[in-house]
Amino acid sequence: MEKLMNKYSERREELLGFENKFKLDYSEQDNIKFHPDYSFAVEFVDRVRCYEWYNLWFKAQHTEVGAPFLDTKNIIAKTKLFELIKKMPKGGLLHAHTDASVPLGDVFKIAHKYGAFIQIKSTHPLTQHNIHFGLAKISFRPANQDKLPSIDASVMLTESYETGTWCNYNQLAQLAQHPDNNNIIPFIEKQMLITAEESYITHNTMGKIWSKFGSCFGVLSGLIAFEPIWEEYIKRLVLRCVEDGVGYVETRLLLINELSYDVNCNLRLTRRDSILIFLRGVESAKDVLREEGRLDKFYGINIIYCTLRFVSEDELWNAMLTCLDIYKEFPTLIKGFDLVGHEESPSGHTLNDYLETLLRFQQKQIEEFGDIKIPYVFHAGETLHDGSIVDDNLYDALLLGTRRIGHGYSLYKHPTLMQMCKEKGVCVESCPISNEVLRLTGGIGNHPITCLINHGVPVTLSSDDPAIFQNAILSYDFYMLINHSNKTNLGTLKVLARNSIEYSLMDEEDKSRVKGKWEQDWEEYVRWLRRQGEEWK
Ligand SMILES: O=c1[nH]cnc2c1ncn2[C@@H]1O[C@H](CO)[C@@H](O)[C@H]1O
């Protein structure tokens, strides 16, 4: 019997080993063995994870490992594992929408600073009854002295408020400080984020959650499409990224309106102006980092220029021409082009619908530059379907030479396309928390990222719209994966972080500079983990 058992164990080991050979992190796992500090760090992170499984998650009454993010976020925030992950140098954030990346707390702080120039209106009076039943929808706009509101904001809190009348935001914020009104700011904030209750209960279909999600952008845009707020917003974006261990960003920028507001609240800033202000914001973040001696932790920020997948073919072409003009002026800043918005919306277009224009844009670049300088970096396959027109976007994205795939949620159903990604080096920007909050998965446990990793498909982790999902910049996505998947260890996370630089769209010189910096930061992190591990119980 013993012989039989031993033989079986051998075959079992062999099978496990064989399967592991296909994993994305196969050679990295081998590497760990040769570096004592690194293997100590890997073992320490595993030890912490294991300790918390037994002493926190398995004992918890109403939750478990892999439970939905919004239900567990506050518990996660206090764990040792999260503290370790937060500190990790995560490389780049390759998939995040600019207008939904800065934590709302920061957005409010900036808004309060410019509150005298911001007006607010509501579809219902902000009475306690309406707040309680979530009846009022609010909007913001920048407005100067010429457009002084006709009423005092205190009227907004009474039934006599004429709905839709603009009031001064500063006045309202003052009133909200009174203990009787302390639910007003949280109520307004909720209109810019998705709560656990909405994602898991009240808006439990894709259509409902996307309608709430879309409305968040509407409220946010009233604040941030305003010169002084936009500049500080971008500054905060860079600072928050650095704070969360993200040194490089390729942000998806959608300048949806033709014009936005200048410092005098005049609607006259062009998209080019918004880019210039963006760059000013980056520079002021760099000033702060320089003063704090942390400038070396910031590797850079670039833009993937976006338009909506709801536009007409003519509008798409115009967006492409604007993008091209901006590229010509800022050739190192603009790294790609994408179409955003709910892929499954009945009014949305597939890539195939736009095919002629998409091909024409490439042809124009080849004629002008002899090469494609603004590659596609498409969202594709953000769907539960198998073979629908949205799922089919994956075919077109790859045929059109997409450099990465945003989400690629349904890619795991396509063996040939996964193989193509491996062969062509097309990386999937996987966004597990986003996919959960927007109702594609019930949690990390049934997210396809592990399937892609186990098949050796290039993957990186992203947070998509962290502000709206109450997510930090990137730490929670890394945490969710490592805490849930036994096969994921620090080495796997290192591969994901390295991929975010490897598959970024920086030119080769920048890429190798950034890679060098990140490797240094990683070494420092491993040494920090060693010290932590030696002190830990
Ligand atoms: O996960 C996503 N898939 C597709 N579009 C998205 C996603 N997250 C945000 N946006 C879109 O990006 C724009 C703001 O920059 C919004 O239009 C929003 O719908």
The ligand as an SDF file (V2000), in Angstrom:
LIG
                    3D

 19 21  0  0  0  0  0  0  0  0999 V2000
  -15.6150   50.2220  -16.5330 O   0  0  0  0  0  0  0  0  0  0  0  0
  -15.8640   51.0540  -17.4110 C   0  0  0  0  0  0  0  0  0  0  0  0
  -16.1620   50.6810  -18.6710 N   0  0  0  0  0  0  0  0  0  0  0  0
  -16.4780   51.5550  -19.6460 C   0  0  0  0  0  0  0  0  0  0  0  0
  -16.5310   52.8760  -19.4340 N   0  0  0  0  0  0  0  0  0  0  0  0
  -16.2300   53.3010  -18.1930 C   0  0  0  0  0  0  0  0  0  0  0  0
  -15.8920   52.4460  -17.1530 C   0  0  0  0  0  0  0  0  0  0  0  0
  -15.6380   53.1880  -16.0580 N   0  0  0  0  0  0  0  0  0  0  0  0
  -15.8360   54.4710  -16.4140 C   0  0  0  0  0  0  0  0  0  0  0  0
  -16.2070   54.5440  -17.6870 N   0  0  0  0  0  0  0  0  0  0  0  0
  -16.6020   55.7180  -18.4410 C   0  0  0  0  0  0  0  0  0  0  0  0
  -15.5910   56.6650  -18.4410 O   0  0  0  0  0  0  0  0  0  0  0  0
  -16.1630   57.9490  -18.4830 C   0  0  0  0  0  0  0  0  0  0  0  0
  -15.4700   58.8400  -17.4950 C   0  0  0  0  0  0  0  0  0  0  0  0
  -14.1460   58.9920  -17.7840 O   0  0  0  0  0  0  0  0  0  0  0  0
  -17.6390   57.8000  -18.1640 C   0  0  0  0  0  0  0  0  0  0  0  0
  -18.3520   58.0620  -19.3310 O   0  0  0  0  0  0  0  0  0  0  0  0
  -17.7880   56.3790  -17.7660 C   0  0  0  0  0  0  0  0  0  0  0  0
  -18.9850   55.8170  -18.2150 O   0  0  0  0  0  0  0  0  0  0  0  0
  1  2  2  0
  2  3  1  0
  2  7  1  0
  3  4  1  0
  4  5  2  0
  5  6  1  0
  6  7  2  0
  6 10  1  0
  7  8  1  0
  8  9  2  0
  9 10  1  0
 10 11  1  0
 11 12  1  0
 11 18  1  0
 12 13  1  0
 13 14  1  0
 13 16  1  0
 14 15  1  0
 16 17  1  0
 16 18  1  0
 18 19  1  0
M  END
$$$$
